[in-house]
Amino acid sequence: MQGNWRIGSIFGIPLYVNYSWFLILAFVTIVNAGNVNASDISGVATFLGWIAGFTLAILLFVSVLLHELGHSLVARSQGITVNSITLFLFGGVASIDRESKTPEEALQVAIAGPIVSIFLFALFSSLDQFVSESSLWKYIVSDLARINLVLAVFNLIPGLPLDGGQVLKAIVWKITGDRFTGTRWAAATGKLLGWLGISLGFFLILLTEEIGVIWISLIGWFVLRNANAYDTLTSIQETLLELVAADAMTREFRVVNGKLTLQDFADRHILSEIDTPVVYFAASEGRYRGLVKVSDFKSIERSEWEIKTLEEIARPLTEIPSIQEKTSLMEVINKLEEIDDLRITVLSPAGAVAGIIDRGDIVKALAIKENLAITLEEIKQIKADGTYPARLQLQAIAKSIKD
């Protein structure tokens, strides 16, 4: 995780802090120290004000951590793997392996964080009743109560990426029966809120001449940026479900005579095509006999090369990893992650070889459909490396809605 540092784990979930977290830690410490030193609390030395400010900053992020932990534990109760929790400039985020399978489960995960924050608000509000009015702890406890209330209310604003956006998504999903419609509604609301936040921040700067209100614009930008990311993610997910293997497969393979001996095949093909990896299928009497893996030759004695034929060593189509022409690209991505090969065979309804498909073919089909800026050179590199571009994260996208 670039820019993130692991600081431990909680309930077995790795915990990270982003470099931006230290900026807001310093900012919150300075602001709270100034507020404490300017307060009417008697007997508070300046250094105690700084200690109180730092304590409040740490407890603020403990509150954020518990908020994210609420999401994480509910997700884990649904069988969802929680990869990590990361604290950063604008709060925290729980990275989960996949989405909930039903709108009801999605709603449970979304609402868990605000419920934790409301509980913390109630807890600190109760403690506030037992703390002396003139003590430093009074300031800390009452401020933590307010912070958690704001955290709960702010996160319930109905727009992605906020929890309220996830709640809206679950509700629309339940009403329409379509997960993607729910996401689009919540993302659209998030974009609107983002633009409103950006505009309000700049308006208040002009009105009050206070540069501090720029935080409203920064939060608006954060919301807008992530709402756009959700929109893009949804579009890619829909395309991967809409396109099928037949839309992306190629016929970059060769059909060779299954009656050839291994020696004849090596002389005619392997030696002349050593610099260009080729996929071979053996066929005879009008039927495919199977996939010919050049690597299998290493386990066969050279003395047998003149005797054995390709159809004898070919791996039957029924025994090799394969998919159907109508298999969605989403399923193809997941299938490719399960096998130890760069490509997979596509079969026709009749059981014949219709084509082959690799990660580069998937990215190319997606790029054409979504009008993504991906060059042919990049496609070639993807084919050679067998890895998706980091900016697309197709493996994670496909896994996120895997049944």
N, C-alpha and C positions, 0 to 999 in steps of 0.2 A: 504494500500500500504506500504509494509515493506520497511523501509529506505527512505520513502518519507514524506515530510511535506507539508501540504496544506497551502498556503499563501494568498489565496483569489480566485477570479474568474474573468473572463473577457468574456463579452457577454454571461454570464450564464454558461460558461465552467469552471469547477474546475481547478485551477492552482496549481501544486505541484513543489517542488524542491527536488531533490535527494541529499543525503549527499555528494555525489561526486562533486556536483555543487560547494560546498564551497571550495573544493581543487583547482579547476580550477579558481574560483574567486580570491583566494589568489595568485595563480601563475600569472594570467594575471595582477593583481594589481601590483605585485612586478616587473614584466618585464616592464610594461608601466611606472611605477614610475622611474625605472632606465633609461629608454630611454628618458623620459622628462628631468630628471636632467642632463643627458649627452648631451642634445641637445644644439643648439645655441640660444635658446630663452632667451632673456635678461630679467633680473629682476625676475626670477622664483626662489623662495625660495624652500628649500628641502621639506618642508611640503606641498607646493603647488604641487610639483611633485607627492607626494603620493596621494593627493586629485585628481589630474588629472588621475593618474593611476587607482584609484578606480572608478572614474567616467567612464572611458573608459571600465573597466570591466563590470560595471552595464549596460552601453549602448550596449555593445556586446551582453549581454543576452537579453536585450530588443529587439535587432535585431533578435535574434534567436526566441524569443517569437512571434514576428510579422510574421516571416517566417512560424512557425507552425500554427499560427492563420490563415494565408492564406489558408493552407490545410484544416483547420477545418471548416472555413466558407463556402468554396466551397462544402465540404462534406455535411455540414448541409443543403445547398441549394438543395441537392439531396435526402433529407429525411433521411440522415444517422445521427444517434445520436453520438455526440462526448462526450465521457465519461470524458476525462481529457486531459490536456497538462502538460507534465513533463519536467523540465529542469534538465540535468544531465551532467556528465563529458564531453561527446563528443557532446553536443548540446541540442537537444530537441526532443520530440516525442509526436505526437497527437494520443491518443487512441480512435479509432472509433469502433462503434458497429458492423458494417459489411462492406464488400467491395462494391464498385460500381457495378451496374448491367450490365453495358456495357463498352467496351474498351474506347469509347469516353469519358464517364463520369470518368473512372479511369484516363485517361490522363489529364482531367481538374483538378482533385484533385492533381495529381502528380506535375503538372507544376505550380500550384498556389504559392507554397512556393518560388521557384526561382524567379518568377515574382515579388513577394514582395521584395525580396532581391535586385533585379536589380533596382526596383523603389527607394529603400532606397539609393542605390549607386548613382543614378542620383540626388536624393535630396541633399545628402551631398556633392556631387561634385559641385552642383550649389551653395550651401551655401559657399563652400570653396573659391569661386571667390570673395566673399564680406567680407572675414575676413582678417585682417591685417597679413602680413607675419611674423611679429615678436611676434604675440600674442599666448597665450597658446591655445586659441580656434582654431587657425589654425591647430595646431597639432592634437587636438581632432577630429575636423570635417574631416580632410583629412584622418586620420586613420580609422574613421568609414566608410568613403567611400570605402577605400581599403578592410576593413573587410567584408562589404556586397558584394562586387564584388567577393572576394574569396569564401564567403559562397554560392553564387549563382553558380559559376563555379564548385566548389568542389562537390556540391550536384547534379550537372547534369552529373557527371561521371556515365556511364551506367552500374551500378551493384547494386543489392540489398545489403543493405537496403537503399541505397541513393535514392534520388528522381529520378535521371537518370535511376536507375534500375526499378523504377515504370513506368517511361516513356517507357523504353524498353519492359517491361512486357505488357503494353497496346498496343504497336505497334505489337508485336508478337501475342498477343491475337486477335487483329483485323485481322491480315493476316491469321492465322491458324484457327480462330474461336474457340480456346480452351484456356480458362483462365489458366489452369494448365501448358500447354506448355509454355505460356508466363512467368509464374513464374519460371519454371525450367531454361529457358534460362537466365533470369535476375539473378537468384541465382547462376548459374554456372559462369556468368561473375563476380558476387560479390566475389565468392570464389577465382577466379583468381586474382582479384585486391587485395584481402586480403593477399594472399601469396606474391604477388609482393611488397606490402607495408611492410610486415614483413621482407622480404629479403632485401629490399632497406634500411630500417632503420638500420639493423645490418651491412650492407655493409658500410654505411656512418659512423657508429661508428668506424669501423676498419680503414676507410680511413682518417677520420678527427680527431679521438680520442675525439670527442665532444659527451658527453653523452646526451646532449639536443636533439639530433636527434632521440632518442629512441621514441619520440612521433609519428614518422612515423610508427614505428613497432606497437605501441599501437593502432593507428588508423587502421592499417592493420588487427590486431587481432580482433578489434571490428567489422570491416566489414566482416571478415571471419566467426566469431562466429554467427553474425546475418544472413548471407547468408545461413549458415548451418541450422539455425533455420527455415528459410523460406522453405528450401528444405524438412525438416522433416515435417513441417506443411502441405505442399502441398501433400506429400505422405500420411499423415493421412486423409486429405480431400478426396483424390482420393479413398482411401480404404473405407471410410465411405459412399461414393456414390456407390462404386462397390458392397459391401456386402449388403445383404438384411436381413429382419427380420428372414427369414427361416434359415439363416446361423448362427444366434445367439440364437434363441429361445430355450427354454427347455420345457419338458413336466412334470415339477415339480408342477403338480396340480392333484387333485383327482376328478373323476366323481362319484357323489353319486346319489342314487335313489331319484328322485324328489317327489316320493309318500311318502317318510318318513315324519313323523311328526317332528316338531321342537324338541320335547322332545327326540324322538328316535335318531335323528341326534346328539343332544347334548351328550346323553349317549354314543353313539358309537364312536364319533369322537372328539368333542370339549374337553371333559374331559380327554380323553386318549392322546390327542395331544396338550395339553396346552402349553408345552414348545417348541413345534416345529410349528411355523406358517405355515399353509397350505392354498393353494388356492383351493376353491371348486366350482365345476360347477354342477348344478342339471340337470339331464336328465331323460326322461321317454318316453316310446313308441318309442324308437330309435331316439329321438330328444333332442338337448340341450334346456333346458328351461331358462337357464340364470346363472348368477354369484351369488353365495351365499356369502353374506358379514356377517361374524359373528357379526360385530358391529351393524347390523340391529336388532339383537335379543334384544338389550337393550330397544328398543322402543316398544316391543311387551309384553303385559301382560303375566306373567307366566301361568295364567289360560288358555291362548289360545295356549300354547305350545303343548298340547295334541290334539288340533283340527287342527291347521294350518299345512299345508305341505310345504316342501321346494319350490315346484314349484309355490306356491302362493306368496312367498316373494322374489323369485329369480329375480334379475335384468336382463331383457331381453338383449340378445347379441346386439340387435340393439340400446340399450340405454346406454351401457357402453362404455368407451373409448376403441377403438380398432384400429388395423391396419391390412393390408393385408400381406400375406407372402412375396410378392414382393416389399414391401415398403423398401426404402433404410434406412440404419442405420442412415444416416444424418437426415432423416425425423423422425425416431423413437426417436432420441435424442431430437429434438425440440418438438415432441408430448408429451414426458415424462415431459418436463418442463411446459407444459400447464395443466397438470392434478394433482390432489391432491392424488397421490398414488405412491407407489414404483415401480409398475410394470404395464404392459399394456397387454391386450389380443391380440393374433395374430389369425386372422381368415383365413380359407382356402377359395379358390374361391367359394366353395359351401356354405359358411357361417357357417361352423362348427368351433369349437375351434381346432386350429392346435398347439397352444402352448402359452406360456407366456414369456415375456422378461422384464428384469430389467437392471439397469445400470451396474451391475456386469457382466451380460451376454454380454453386448455390449463391455465392456473393455476386457473380455476374448477373444471374437472373433477378436477384433482389435489386441490384443497382439499376438495371434497365427499367424495372417496374416502378421504383421509387425515385428514379432520376438522381441517383447518388453519384458524386464525383469520384469514381474509381477507374483508374486507367487499366489498359490491357497488361501493362507491365506489372501492376500490382496483382492482377488476377494470376499471372504466370507465377509470381512469387508465392502467392497463397497456395497454388497447386503444388509447388515444389516443397514448401515448408509444412503444409498440412495444418496451418493455423489461421484463424480468422483475424482480420484487422482489429487492433485493440479498441478502436473507436466504435466498433459495431457490437462487440460482445455477444455474438449470435448464440454461442453455447449457453450463456447465462439466460438469454432471452427465451430460448426454446425450453430450457429446463424450468423456467419460472412458471410456466403454465402447463407443465407436463402432468398428465393424469396419474 
